Amino acid sequence: ENVEHYRELVDLAADLKVEVTFLRSPDDQEKVWLLKNSSCLVYTPAGEHFGIVPLESMYCQTPVLAVRSGGPMETVAHQETGEAFSNNLSSNVLSLGWLCEGDPDQFAEVMRSIEAKEVDLVSMGKAGKERVVSKFSFHAFTESLHEYVLDAAALNLSEPREEGGTTLFTKFALAFHFCLAMMVLFWMVFYTPLP
């Protein structure tokens, strides 16, 4: 599927007479360099799961333009007031990125505003990194996990267990595996070698 998609994109770029460089599977150093030296990351998957790419971008202080669905709705803060996409891109409301409905015109409008320097990409980048550190860092995950484990233990002690219900051991096993997955995610995001 990736090979077919690549061919479609190459053909489309040729038809539109647009010069595009396609990088397929860049290594970690190339990826970090690209994220640190880009104005914005355009993340187009719709219905994507959590998605690590927007977090990597925000950690590198690069704002994200993504489809308003799936994981980016949790990771990318589109205007902290929660307002929907609007034509007033240069408002004073601090945004960490943009969430669009997948409409090419909305994506183009954001890209034009970036090119015209109508937005403060530096402030957005700093705010994005702060969001990653405060909500998705290892410390943030361990704090959340600690709260979930305590809540699960308290719930298990306070409610009578029904036949076939979840045991405290099962809840702790789930919490352990969640923590393990978060440690791997943390390692991938924060220990990627920087150029």
N, CA, C and O atoms as a DFTB+ gen file, in Angstrom:
780 C
 N C O
     1  1       0.826      -1.192       0.000
     2  2       0.000       0.000       0.000
     3  2       0.876       1.264       0.000
     4  3       0.569       2.233      -0.695
     5  1       1.961       1.249       0.778
     6  2       2.843       2.410       0.818
     7  2       3.495       2.671      -0.535
     8  3       3.671       3.821      -0.935
     9  1       3.850       1.603      -1.233
    10  2       4.485       1.751      -2.549
    11  2       3.492       2.371      -3.530
    12  3       3.856       3.255      -4.306
    13  1       2.244       1.914      -3.497
    14  2       1.209       2.473      -4.379
    15  2       0.968       3.947      -4.061
    16  3       0.852       4.779      -4.960
    17  1       0.898       4.252      -2.778
    18  2       0.668       5.630      -2.353
    19  2       1.817       6.532      -2.797
    20  3       1.597       7.655      -3.250
    21  1       3.030       6.035      -2.663
    22  2       4.207       6.794      -3.089
    23  2       4.129       7.099      -4.587
    24  3       4.379       8.229      -5.008
    25  1       3.785       6.100      -5.378
    26  2       3.679       6.310      -6.829
    27  2       2.597       7.336      -7.164
    28  3       2.784       8.185      -8.036
    29  1       1.457       7.248      -6.460
    30  2       0.378       8.227      -6.670
    31  2       0.860       9.649      -6.380
    32  3       0.556      10.578      -7.127
    33  1       1.612       9.810      -5.295
    34  2       2.108      11.136      -4.922
    35  2       3.136      11.658      -5.921
    36  3       3.122      12.840      -6.263
    37  1       4.017      10.796      -6.386
    38  2       5.010      11.201      -7.390
    39  2       4.300      11.639      -8.669
    40  3       4.645      12.663      -9.259
    41  1       3.299      10.852      -9.093
    42  2       2.545      11.204     -10.304
    43  2       1.778      12.509     -10.124
    44  3       1.731      13.333     -11.038
    45  1       1.183      12.699      -8.963
    46  2       0.432      13.923      -8.686
    47  2       1.359      15.143      -8.710
    48  3       1.014      16.176      -9.283
    49  1       2.528      15.022      -8.092
    50  2       3.485      16.130      -8.100
    51  2       3.921      16.454      -9.522
    52  3       4.082      17.625      -9.866
    53  1       4.114      15.431     -10.353
    54  2       4.510      15.653     -11.754
    55  2       3.376      16.322     -12.527
    56  3       3.615      17.246     -13.305
    57  1       2.142      15.860     -12.316
    58  2       0.983      16.453     -13.000
    59  2       0.801      17.925     -12.621
    60  3       0.455      18.749     -13.467
    61  1       1.034      18.250     -11.353
    62  2       0.853      19.621     -10.877
    63  2       2.096      20.489     -11.115
    64  3       2.099      21.688     -10.835
    65  1       3.144      19.854     -11.637
    66  2       4.418      20.545     -11.880
    67  2       4.942      21.203     -10.599
    68  3       5.363      22.360     -10.592
    69  1       4.899      20.411      -9.508
    70  2       5.382      20.853      -8.213
    71  2       6.653      20.062      -7.900
    72  3       6.685      18.839      -8.027
    73  1       7.692      20.778      -7.490
    74  2       8.933      20.099      -7.130
    75  2       8.837      19.621      -5.692
    76  3       8.699      20.426      -4.772
    77  1       8.908      18.317      -5.499
    78  2       8.768      17.708      -4.184
    79  2       9.888      16.699      -3.994
    80  3      10.236      15.956      -4.912
    81  1      10.450      16.685      -2.787
    82  2      11.426      15.662      -2.433
    83  2      10.740      14.703      -1.476
    84  3      10.304      15.097      -0.394
    85  1      10.649      13.463      -1.872
    86  2      10.019      12.448      -1.037
    87  2      11.100      11.690      -0.285
    88  3      11.978      11.082      -0.897
    89  1      11.037      11.725       1.043
    90  2      11.972      10.967       1.872
    91  2      11.230       9.755       2.412
    92  3      10.247       9.882       3.141
    93  1      11.708       8.606       2.050
    94  2      11.065       7.381       2.514
    95  2      11.906       6.769       3.616
    96  3      13.083       6.467       3.418
    97  1      11.294       6.585       4.782
    98  2      11.926       5.985       5.953
    99  2      13.223       6.682       6.355
   100  3      14.279       6.050       6.381
   101  1      13.159       7.985       6.672
   102  2      14.377       8.658       7.148
   103  2      14.794       8.084       8.501
   104  3      13.950       7.654       9.288
   105  1      16.111       8.082       8.766
   106  2      16.560       7.578      10.067
   107  2      16.232       8.617      11.149
   108  3      15.763       9.714      10.847
   109  1      16.483       8.257      12.403
   110  2      16.097       9.116      13.528
   111  2      16.741      10.492      13.467
   112  3      16.082      11.498      13.729
   113  1      18.026      10.546      13.123
   114  2      18.702      11.842      13.070
   115  2      18.115      12.729      11.977
   116  3      17.923      13.927      12.187
   117  1      17.829      12.152      10.816
   118  2      17.204      12.932       9.739
   119  2      15.827      13.433      10.170
   120  3      15.469      14.586       9.931
   121  1      15.062      12.545      10.809
   122  2      13.713      12.907      11.232
   123  2      13.748      14.070      12.232
   124  3      12.979      15.023      12.102
   125  1      14.629      13.993      13.217
   126  2      14.723      15.058      14.215
   127  2      15.186      16.354      13.558
   128  3      14.676      17.428      13.877
   129  1      16.146      16.258      12.646
   130  2      16.619      17.456      11.947
   131  2      15.472      18.105      11.172
   132  3      15.297      19.323      11.215
   133  1      14.697      17.285      10.466
   134  2      13.561      17.803       9.708
   135  2      12.542      18.475      10.634
   136  3      12.047      19.559      10.327
   137  1      12.232      17.837      11.757
   138  2      11.258      18.408      12.683
   139  2      11.754      19.726      13.272
   140  3      10.974      20.665      13.425
   141  1      13.028      19.804      13.600
   142  2      13.573      21.022      14.208
   143  2      13.731      22.159      13.193
   144  3      13.812      23.324      13.583
   145  1      13.774      21.836      11.912
   146  2      14.017      22.861      10.895
   147  2      12.813      23.114       9.990
   148  3      12.948      23.730       8.933
   149  1      11.657      22.648      10.395
   150  2      10.432      22.863       9.625
   151  2       9.586      23.945      10.297
   152  3       9.666      24.152      11.507
   153  1       8.788      24.620       9.501
   154  2       7.865      25.616      10.058
   155  2       6.693      24.932      10.736
   156  3       6.188      25.404      11.755
   157  1       6.264      23.814      10.161
   158  2       5.067      23.132      10.652
   159  2       5.097      21.687      10.173
   160  3       5.624      21.395       9.100
   161  1       4.533      20.786      10.968
   162  2       4.359      19.399      10.552
   163  2       2.934      19.249      10.049
   164  3       1.990      19.566      10.774
   165  1       2.760      18.778       8.838
   166  2       1.429      18.511       8.293
   167  2       1.171      17.021       8.457
   168  3       1.806      16.192       7.805
   169  1       0.231      16.693       9.337
   170  2      -0.065      15.301       9.704
   171  2      -1.442      14.956       9.160
   172  3      -2.452      15.397       9.709
   173  1      -1.496      14.180       8.096
   174  2      -2.743      13.996       7.354
   175  2      -3.561      12.741       7.646
   176  3      -4.691      12.658       7.165
   177  1      -3.063      11.750       8.409
   178  2      -3.902      10.559       8.609
   179  2      -5.213      10.888       9.324
   180  3      -5.222      11.616      10.317
   181  1      -6.301      10.354       8.818
   182  2      -7.609      10.513       9.467
   183  2      -7.901       9.235      10.254
   184  3      -7.597       8.137       9.789
   185  1      -8.486       9.376      11.439
   186  2      -8.829       8.211      12.244
   187  2      -7.611       7.508      12.810
   188  3      -7.686       6.339      13.188
   189  1      -6.498       8.206      12.870
   190  2      -5.253       7.626      13.373
   191  2      -5.376       7.365      14.867
   192  3      -6.070       8.093      15.576
   193  1      -4.697       6.317      15.344
   194  2      -4.674       6.028      16.778
   195  2      -3.910       7.142      17.475
   196  3      -3.796       8.231      16.914
   197  1      -3.395       6.924      18.643
   198  2      -2.725       7.961      19.431
   199  2      -1.754       8.776      18.573
   200  3      -1.833      10.004      18.574
   201  1      -0.872       8.153      17.869
   202  2       0.030       8.852      16.961
   203  2       1.175       9.546      17.665
   204  3       0.970      10.551      18.346
   205  1       2.377       9.021      17.509
   206  2       3.547       9.570      18.176
   207  2       4.133      10.756      17.409
   208  3       4.800      11.603      18.003
   209  1       3.893      10.826      16.105
   210  2       4.518      11.857      15.266
   211  2       4.160      13.273      15.708
   212  3       5.064      14.105      15.795
   213  1       2.894      13.602      15.993
   214  2       2.607      14.954      16.474
   215  2       3.337      15.287      17.783
   216  3       3.766      16.425      17.977
   217  1       3.480      14.304      18.678
   218  2       4.204      14.554      19.924
   219  2       5.679      14.823      19.647
   220  3       6.269      15.725      20.241
   221  1       6.272      14.048      18.752
   222  2       7.675      14.280      18.403
   223  2       7.859      15.682      17.830
   224  3       8.828      16.372      18.145
   225  1       6.929      16.085      16.998
   226  2       7.001      17.410      16.396
   227  2       6.894      18.504      17.449
   228  3       7.687      19.446      17.458
   229  1       5.911      18.376      18.336
   230  2       5.731      19.396      19.367
   231  2       6.928      19.425      20.311
   232  3       7.327      20.495      20.770
   233  1       7.506      18.258      20.608
   234  2       8.680      18.221      21.475
   235  2       9.854      18.953      20.815
   236  3      10.680      19.552      21.503
   237  1       9.923      18.903      19.493
   238  2      10.962      19.629      18.751
   239  2      10.571      21.086      18.510
   240  3      11.249      21.796      17.767
   241  1       9.486      21.531      19.133
   242  2       8.981      22.904      19.068
   243  2       8.498      23.283      17.669
   244  3       8.615      24.434      17.248
   245  1       7.959      22.304      16.965
   246  2       7.382      22.539      15.648
   247  2       5.874      22.354      15.732
   248  3       5.412      21.259      16.053
   249  1       5.082      23.409      15.448
   250  2       3.626      23.278      15.497
   251  2       3.107      22.204      14.528
   252  3       3.781      21.836      13.565
   253  1       1.905      21.719      14.808
   254  2       1.314      20.620      14.050
   255  2       0.007      21.057      13.402
   256  3      -0.829      21.709      14.029
   257  1      -0.148      20.692      12.156
   258  2      -1.405      20.847      11.417
   259  2      -1.906      19.435      11.152
   260  3      -1.266      18.674      10.426
   261  1      -3.056      19.079      11.740
   262  2      -3.530      17.694      11.651
   263  2      -5.032      17.647      11.394
   264  3      -5.743      18.639      11.549
   265  1      -5.488      16.465      10.996
   266  2      -6.919      16.219      10.802
   267  2      -7.571      16.098      12.173
   268  3      -7.025      15.464      13.076
   269  1      -8.741      16.711      12.321
   270  2      -9.485      16.676      13.578
   271  2     -10.178      15.322      13.722
   272  3     -11.388      15.207      13.526
   273  1      -9.392      14.301      14.068
   274  2      -9.940      12.982      14.360
   275  2      -8.860      12.148      15.026
   276  3      -7.669      12.418      14.869
   277  1      -9.275      11.145      15.761
   278  2      -8.329      10.224      16.369
   279  2      -7.398      10.870      17.375
   280  3      -7.775      11.798      18.091
   281  1      -6.176      10.365      17.416
   282  2      -5.179      10.781      18.388
   283  2      -4.869      12.264      18.446
   284  3      -4.748      12.811      19.542
   285  1      -4.734      12.953      17.289
   286  2      -4.417      14.384      17.361
   287  2      -5.422      15.207      18.159
   288  3      -5.077      16.275      18.665
   289  1      -6.653      14.730      18.280
   290  2      -7.633      15.474      19.077
   291  2      -7.230      15.494      20.550
   292  3      -7.625      16.393      21.291
   293  1      -6.446      14.506      20.973
   294  2      -5.965      14.470      22.354
   295  2      -4.600      15.141      22.484
   296  3      -4.326      15.804      23.484
   297  1      -3.757      14.973      21.492
   298  2      -2.381      15.456      21.634
   299  2      -2.176      16.887      21.164
   300  3      -1.390      17.619      21.765
   301  1      -2.860      17.304      20.110
   302  2      -2.677      18.649      19.560
   303  2      -3.766      19.556      20.106
   304  3      -4.952      19.298      19.897
   305  1      -3.378      20.610      20.799
   306  2      -4.357      21.544      21.358
   307  2      -4.634      22.624      20.325
   308  3      -3.791      23.485      20.074
   309  1      -5.815      22.576      19.729
   310  2      -6.219      23.591      18.756
   311  2      -6.880      24.717      19.513
   312  3      -8.018      24.581      19.962
   313  1      -6.201      25.794      19.655
   314  2      -6.702      26.962      20.374
   315  2      -7.234      26.556      21.740
   316  3      -8.244      25.860      21.839
   317  1      -6.566      26.985      22.770
   318  2      -6.875      26.552      24.128
   319  2      -8.296      26.884      24.568
   320  3      -8.775      26.337      25.561
   321  1      -8.975      27.770      23.847
   322  2     -10.369      28.062      24.180
   323  2     -11.286      26.959      23.683
   324  3     -12.461      26.917      24.048
   325  1     -10.761      26.064      22.850
   326  2     -11.560      24.981      22.310
   327  2     -12.387      25.404      21.121
   328  3     -13.259      24.656      20.680
   329  1     -12.133      26.592      20.588
   330  2     -12.910      27.056      19.444
   331  2     -12.629      26.181      18.232
   332  3     -11.532      25.643      18.079
   333  1     -13.605      26.049      17.399
   334  2     -13.432      25.285      16.164
   335  2     -12.576      26.090      15.203
   336  3     -12.310      27.270      15.431
   337  1     -12.151      25.452      14.140
   338  2     -11.328      26.123      13.132
   339  2     -12.055      27.362      12.635
   340  3     -13.242      27.312      12.313
   341  1     -11.341      28.459      12.577
   342  2     -11.958      29.693      12.091
   343  2     -11.036      30.367      11.095
   344  3      -9.866      30.002      10.978
   345  1     -11.552      31.338      10.387
   346  2     -10.747      32.063       9.417
   347  2      -9.799      33.043      10.089
   348  3      -8.894      33.565       9.438
   349  1      -9.988      33.304      11.379
   350  2      -9.154      34.265      12.081
   351  2      -7.932      33.566      12.663
   352  3      -7.847      33.359      13.873
   353  1      -6.986      33.203      11.798
   354  2      -5.826      32.455      12.239
   355  2      -4.837      33.307      13.001
   356  3      -4.007      32.777      13.739
   357  1      -4.908      34.615      12.840
   358  2      -3.927      35.478      13.495
   359  2      -4.456      36.066      14.793
   360  3      -3.959      37.095      15.252
   361  1      -5.448      35.434      15.388
   362  2      -6.002      35.946      16.642
   363  2      -4.961      35.805      17.751
   364  3      -3.945      35.131      17.578
   365  1      -5.217      36.436      18.868
   366  2      -4.280      36.403      19.979
   367  2      -4.423      35.149      20.838
   368  3      -3.718      35.006      21.837
   369  1      -5.316      34.246      20.468
   370  2      -5.512      33.030      21.240
   371  2      -4.330      32.107      20.990
   372  3      -4.008      31.804      19.841
   373  1      -3.678      31.655      22.070
   374  2      -2.528      30.780      21.924
   375  2      -2.982      29.408      21.448
   376  3      -3.848      28.777      22.055
   377  1      -2.400      28.970      20.383
   378  2      -2.707      27.675      19.801
   379  2      -1.414      26.888      19.735
   380  3      -0.346      27.465      19.530
   381  1      -1.497      25.590      19.905
   382  2      -0.312      24.735      19.810
   383  2      -0.243      24.069      18.458
   384  3       0.733      23.387      18.142
   385  1      -1.261      24.260      17.668
   386  2      -1.346      23.651      16.356
   387  2      -2.732      23.884      15.801
   388  3      -3.522      24.649      16.355
   389  1      -3.011      23.225      14.717
   390  2      -4.312      23.391      14.067
   391  2      -4.910      22.026      13.819
   392  3      -4.217      21.088      13.425
   393  1      -6.219      21.925      14.056
   394  2      -6.972      20.718      13.729
   395  2      -8.012      21.110      12.693
   396  3      -8.852      21.975      12.939
   397  1      -7.951      20.466      11.531
   398  2      -8.875      20.745      10.428
   399  2      -9.726      19.520      10.163
   400  3      -9.406      18.414      10.600
   401  1     -10.803      19.730       9.446
   402  2     -11.729      18.635       9.146
   403  2     -11.235      17.724       8.028
   404  3     -11.969      16.830       7.607
   405  1     -10.043      17.919       7.547
   406  2      -9.529      17.106       6.446
   407  2      -9.803      17.749       5.102
   408  3      -9.504      17.171       4.057
   409  1     -10.370      18.942       5.126
   410  2     -10.681      19.688       3.909
   411  2      -9.394      20.321       3.373
   412  3      -8.729      21.056       4.103
   413  1      -9.032      20.058       2.130
   414  2      -7.798      20.646       1.579
   415  2      -7.759      22.168       1.658
   416  3      -6.687      22.752       1.823
   417  1      -8.917      22.816       1.544
   418  2      -8.939      24.274       1.630
   419  2      -8.542      24.758       3.025
   420  3      -7.862      25.776       3.155
   421  1      -8.961      24.035       4.071
   422  2      -8.568      24.412       5.432
   423  2      -7.061      24.228       5.626
   424  3      -6.393      25.083       6.208
   425  1      -6.546      23.124       5.142
   426  2      -5.099      22.898       5.230
   427  2      -4.349      24.003       4.487
   428  3      -3.366      24.543       4.995
   429  1      -4.816      24.334       3.287
   430  2      -4.159      25.369       2.485
   431  2      -4.201      26.719       3.183
   432  3      -3.225      27.468       3.151
   433  1      -5.329      27.034       3.813
   434  2      -5.458      28.318       4.511
   435  2      -4.440      28.432       5.642
   436  3      -3.809      29.475       5.810
   437  1      -4.283      27.369       6.411
   438  2      -3.299      27.384       7.499
   439  2      -1.899      27.520       6.920
   440  3      -1.090      28.302       7.419
   441  1      -1.612      26.759       5.868
   442  2      -0.280      26.807       5.261
   443  2       0.023      28.201       4.695
   444  3       1.154      28.677       4.791
   445  1      -0.975      28.843       4.115
   446  2      -0.781      30.216       3.619
   447  2      -0.493      31.171       4.766
   448  3       0.369      32.042       4.643
   449  1      -1.206      31.020       5.888
   450  2      -0.988      31.916       7.030
   451  2       0.414      31.722       7.606
   452  3       1.025      32.682       8.076
   453  1       0.924      30.504       7.576
   454  2       2.286      30.250       8.045
   455  2       3.284      30.910       7.100
   456  3       4.216      31.582       7.542
   457  1       3.087      30.715       5.806
   458  2       3.983      31.302       4.802
   459  2       3.977      32.828       4.880
   460  3       5.011      33.466       4.676
   461  1       2.820      33.411       5.175
   462  2       2.699      34.871       5.266
   463  2       3.161      35.403       6.630
   464  3       3.093      36.604       6.891
   465  1       3.633      34.492       7.499
   466  2       4.116      34.865       8.837
   467  2       3.042      35.580       9.665
   468  3       3.331      36.536      10.384
   469  1       1.806      35.102       9.551
   470  2       0.684      35.669      10.307
   471  2       0.538      35.036      11.686
   472  3      -0.304      35.462      12.476
   473  1       1.346      34.028      11.979
   474  2       1.266      33.333      13.262
   475  2       2.640      33.328      13.923
   476  3       3.665      33.388      13.244
   477  1       2.653      33.258      15.236
   478  2       3.892      33.234      16.002
   479  2       4.313      31.780      16.213
   480  3       3.945      31.153      17.207
   481  1       5.085      31.256      15.269
   482  2       5.488      29.853      15.324
   483  2       6.407      29.567      16.511
   484  3       6.377      28.464      17.058
   485  1       7.213      30.531      16.912
   486  2       8.135      30.321      18.037
   487  2       7.353      30.106      19.332
   488  3       7.637      29.171      20.080
   489  1       6.369      30.968      19.599
   490  2       5.551      30.811      20.813
   491  2       4.751      29.517      20.767
   492  3       4.621      28.818      21.772
   493  1       4.218      29.206      19.595
   494  2       3.471      27.958      19.451
   495  2       4.378      26.760      19.718
   496  3       3.980      25.803      20.382
   497  1       5.603      26.825      19.191
   498  2       6.551      25.730      19.387
   499  2       6.892      25.527      20.856
   500  3       6.916      24.397      21.342
   501  1       7.156      26.620      21.559
   502  2       7.467      26.531      22.993
   503  2       6.276      25.964      23.765
   504  3       6.450      25.115      24.639
   505  1       5.073      26.429      23.448
   506  2       3.873      25.940      24.127
   507  2       3.646      24.457      23.828
   508  3       3.206      23.706      24.698
   509  1       3.946      24.041      22.600
   510  2       3.798      22.635      22.237
   511  2       4.737      21.748      23.035
   512  3       4.340      20.686      23.515
   513  1       5.992      22.186      23.177
   514  2       6.945      21.391      23.954
   515  2       6.508      21.314      25.410
   516  3       6.589      20.253      26.029
   517  1       6.043      22.440      25.965
   518  2       5.551      22.445      27.352
   519  2       4.394      21.464      27.510
   520  3       4.299      20.773      28.525
   521  1       3.510      21.399      26.504
   522  2       2.369      20.469      26.565
   523  2       2.851      19.018      26.586
   524  3       2.348      18.207      27.362
   525  1       3.822      18.695      25.737
   526  2       4.344      17.324      25.697
   527  2       4.959      16.961      27.044
   528  3       4.698      15.883      27.579
   529  1       5.773      17.859      27.590
   530  2       6.436      17.580      28.868
   531  2       5.418      17.464      29.998
   532  3       5.544      16.585      30.851
   533  1       4.406      18.342      30.018
   534  2       3.450      18.333      31.134
   535  2       2.408      17.225      31.033
   536  3       1.928      16.745      32.060
   537  1       2.050      16.812      29.832
   538  2       0.967      15.825      29.693
   539  2       1.416      14.447      29.203
   540  3       0.723      13.456      29.434
   541  1       2.570      14.374      28.525
   542  2       2.953      13.101      27.901
   543  2       4.358      12.642      28.279
   544  3       4.865      11.691      27.684
   545  1       4.994      13.281      29.237
   546  2       6.323      12.859      29.672
   547  2       6.207      11.647      30.591
   548  3       5.112      11.269      31.008
   549  1       7.337      11.056      30.895
   550  2       7.344       9.911      31.801
   551  2       6.774      10.307      33.159
   552  3       6.010       9.549      33.757
   553  1       7.141      11.486      33.646
   554  2       6.634      11.955      34.946
   555  2       5.104      12.077      34.910
   556  3       4.419      11.635      35.831
   557  1       4.580      12.678      33.841
   558  2       3.128      12.834      33.723
   559  2       2.439      11.469      33.671
   560  3       1.398      11.274      34.299
   561  1       3.020      10.522      32.920
   562  2       2.423       9.186      32.832
   563  2       2.477       8.465      34.173
   564  3       1.516       7.794      34.550
   565  1       3.591       8.593      34.902
   566  2       3.668       7.907      36.197
   567  2       2.689       8.508      37.193
   568  3       2.100       7.782      37.994
   569  1       2.506       9.830      37.154
   570  2       1.514      10.459      38.041
   571  2       0.113       9.937      37.721
   572  3      -0.644       9.585      38.625
   573  1      -0.226       9.889      36.439
   574  2      -1.549       9.376      36.039
   575  2      -1.707       7.920      36.430
   576  3      -2.748       7.515      36.947
   577  1      -0.664       7.132      36.180
   578  2      -0.720       5.711      36.520
   579  2      -0.907       5.539      38.024
   580  3      -1.700       4.703      38.458
   581  1      -0.186       6.318      38.817
   582  2      -0.306       6.251      40.272
   583  2      -1.752       6.513      40.705
   584  3      -2.298       5.801      41.547
   585  1      -2.362       7.549      40.112
   586  2      -3.752       7.866      40.442
   587  2      -4.690       6.725      40.043
   588  3      -5.592       6.370      40.803
   589  1      -4.479       6.144      38.838
   590  2      -5.338       5.050      38.384
   591  2      -5.215       3.826      39.290
   592  3      -6.213       3.184      39.616
   593  1      -3.981       3.510      39.693
   594  2      -3.777       2.351      40.559
   595  2      -4.459       2.573      41.905
   596  3      -5.135       1.682      42.418
   597  1      -4.280       3.768      42.477
   598  2      -4.935       4.055      43.759
   599  2      -6.452       4.019      43.633
   600  3      -7.137       3.483      44.504
   601  1      -6.975       4.583      42.558
   602  2      -8.428       4.546      42.328
   603  2      -8.921       3.113      42.187
   604  3      -9.959       2.751      42.740
   605  1      -8.169       2.292      41.440
   606  2      -8.574       0.897      41.244
   607  2      -8.549       0.139      42.558
   608  3      -9.448      -0.652      42.843
   609  1      -7.515       0.380      43.363
   610  2      -7.418      -0.305      44.656
   611  2      -8.553       0.142      45.576
   612  3      -9.175      -0.680      46.249
   613  1      -8.818       1.445      45.600
   614  2      -9.899       1.958      46.454
   615  2     -11.248       1.418      45.995
   616  3     -12.083       1.050      46.821
   617  1     -11.463       1.370      44.694
   618  2     -12.725       0.857      44.160
   619  2     -12.888      -0.615      44.504
   620  3     -13.980      -1.060      44.857
   621  1     -11.802      -1.366      44.401
   622  2     -11.856      -2.799      44.694
   623  2     -12.178      -3.049      46.166
   624  3     -12.878      -4.005      46.499
   625  1     -11.672      -2.197      47.032
   626  2     -11.921      -2.373      48.466
   627  2     -13.309      -1.896      48.866
   628  3     -13.897      -2.424      49.810
   629  1     -13.839      -0.901      48.159
   630  2     -15.115      -0.308      48.570
   631  2     -16.333      -1.001      47.974
   632  3     -17.421      -0.922      48.545
   633  1     -16.179      -1.668      46.858
   634  2     -17.334      -2.308      46.215
   635  2     -17.254      -3.817      46.363
   636  3     -16.186      -4.409      46.206
   637  1     -18.387      -4.436      46.665
   638  2     -18.371      -5.902      46.715
   639  2     -18.147      -6.465      45.314
   640  3     -18.733      -5.998      44.337
   641  1     -17.290      -7.474      45.240
   642  2     -16.947      -8.046      43.953
   643  2     -18.000      -9.047      43.510
   644  3     -18.416      -9.922      44.269
   645  1     -18.422      -8.895      42.252
   646  2     -19.381      -9.840      41.687
   647  2     -18.627     -11.049      41.166
   648  3     -17.431     -10.980      40.885
   649  1     -19.336     -12.148      41.043
   650  2     -18.742     -13.363      40.487
   651  2     -18.252     -13.078      39.076
   652  3     -19.000     -12.567      38.241
   653  1     -17.004     -13.407      38.816
   654  2     -16.441     -13.195      37.478
   655  2     -15.945     -11.782      37.252
   656  3     -15.546     -11.452      36.135
   657  1     -15.955     -10.932      38.276
   658  2     -15.497      -9.547      38.146
   659  2     -13.986      -9.464      38.089
   660  3     -13.289     -10.458      38.294
   661  1     -13.494      -8.294      37.816
   662  2     -12.060      -8.061      37.717
   663  2     -11.443      -8.047      39.106
   664  3     -11.942      -7.378      40.011
   665  1     -10.365      -8.783      39.266
   666  2      -9.683      -8.825      40.556
   667  2      -8.683      -7.678      40.652
   668  3      -8.329      -7.056      39.651
   669  1      -8.243      -7.417      41.858
   670  2      -7.227      -6.389      42.081
   671  2      -5.940      -6.769      41.347
   672  3      -5.262      -5.902      40.796
   673  1      -5.602      -8.059      41.338
   674  2      -4.408      -8.526      40.625
   675  2      -4.492      -8.194      39.144
   676  3      -3.508      -7.755      38.548
   677  1      -5.660      -8.402      38.544
   678  2      -5.854      -8.098      37.127
   679  2      -5.665      -6.613      36.865
   680  3      -5.054      -6.229      35.868
   681  1      -6.183      -5.781      37.748
   682  2      -6.039      -4.333      37.585
   683  2      -4.580      -3.918      37.690
   684  3      -4.118      -3.075      36.921
   685  1      -3.850      -4.503      38.638
   686  2      -2.432      -4.176      38.759
   687  2      -1.639      -4.682      37.558
   688  3      -0.712      -4.012      37.103
   689  1      -1.993      -5.856      37.041
   690  2      -1.313      -6.377      35.849
   691  2      -1.548      -5.451      34.656
   692  3      -0.632      -5.187      33.876
   693  1      -2.762      -4.968      34.522
   694  2      -3.083      -4.019      33.454
   695  2      -2.287      -2.731      33.632
   696  3      -1.736      -2.191      32.672
   697  1      -2.233      -2.247      34.867
   698  2      -1.469      -1.022      35.155
   699  2       0.009      -1.222      34.857
   700  3       0.654      -0.326      34.312
   701  1       0.556      -2.389      35.208
   702  2       1.971      -2.667      34.929
   703  2       2.247      -2.637      33.436
   704  3       3.224      -2.030      32.997
   705  1       1.391      -3.287      32.648
   706  2       1.606      -3.319      31.195
   707  2       1.425      -1.943      30.574
   708  3       2.125      -1.592      29.624
   709  1       0.491      -1.164      31.101
   710  2       0.328       0.205      30.629
   711  2       1.594       1.003      30.916
   712  3       2.076       1.736      30.053
   713  1       2.132       0.863      32.118
   714  2       3.358       1.570      32.507
   715  2       4.522       1.155      31.617
   716  3       5.311       1.998      31.190
   717  1       4.631      -0.118      31.340
   718  2       5.688      -0.621      30.465
   719  2       5.574      -0.008      29.071
   720  3       6.574       0.410      28.487
   721  1       4.366       0.044      28.549
   722  2       4.152       0.654      27.222
   723  2       4.506       2.133      27.244
   724  3       5.087       2.645      26.287
   725  1       4.163       2.825      28.325
   726  2       4.472       4.246      28.425
   727  2       5.975       4.480      28.537
   728  3       6.485       5.476      28.024
   729  1       6.691       3.569      29.206
   730  2       8.145       3.708      29.286
   731  2       8.779       3.573      27.905
   732  3       9.711       4.307      27.575
   733  1       8.278       2.640      27.099
   734  2       8.781       2.487      25.740
   735  2       8.469       3.734      24.922
   736  3       9.324       4.224      24.185
   737  1       7.261       4.242      25.046
   738  2       6.878       5.469      24.351
   739  2       7.764       6.628      24.790
   740  3       8.231       7.402      23.955
   741  1       7.997       6.752      26.090
   742  2       8.853       7.807      26.625
   743  2      10.254       7.701      26.029
   744  3      10.832       8.703      25.608
   745  1      10.793       6.492      25.995
   746  2      12.130       6.285      25.444
   747  2      12.171       6.700      23.974
   748  3      13.127       7.340      23.535
   749  1      11.140       6.338      23.217
   750  2      11.107       6.673      21.793
   751  2      11.060       8.178      21.574
   752  3      11.700       8.685      20.653
   753  1      10.306       8.907      22.410
   754  2      10.131      10.343      22.220
   755  2      11.324      11.121      22.758
   756  3      11.846      11.997      22.069
   757  1      11.759      10.821      23.960
   758  2      12.727      11.674      24.636
   759  2      14.179      11.225      24.507
   760  3      15.087      11.993      24.825
   761  1      14.414      10.012      24.054
   762  2      15.788       9.556      23.925
   763  2      16.198       9.309      22.481
   764  3      17.177       8.610      22.221
   765  1      15.449       9.881      21.539
   766  2      15.854       9.841      20.141
   767  2      17.095      10.717      20.026
   768  3      17.079      11.870      20.459
   769  1      18.165      10.190      19.451
   770  2      19.395      11.001      19.367
   771  2      19.169      12.282      18.566
   772  3      18.635      12.256      17.457
   773  1      19.583      13.387      19.148
   774  2      19.469      14.666      18.459
   775  2      20.734      14.922      17.666
   776  3      21.825      14.526      18.077
   777  1      20.584      15.598      16.509
   778  2      21.778      15.854      15.692
   779  2      22.694      16.874      16.353
   780  3      23.744      17.208      15.804
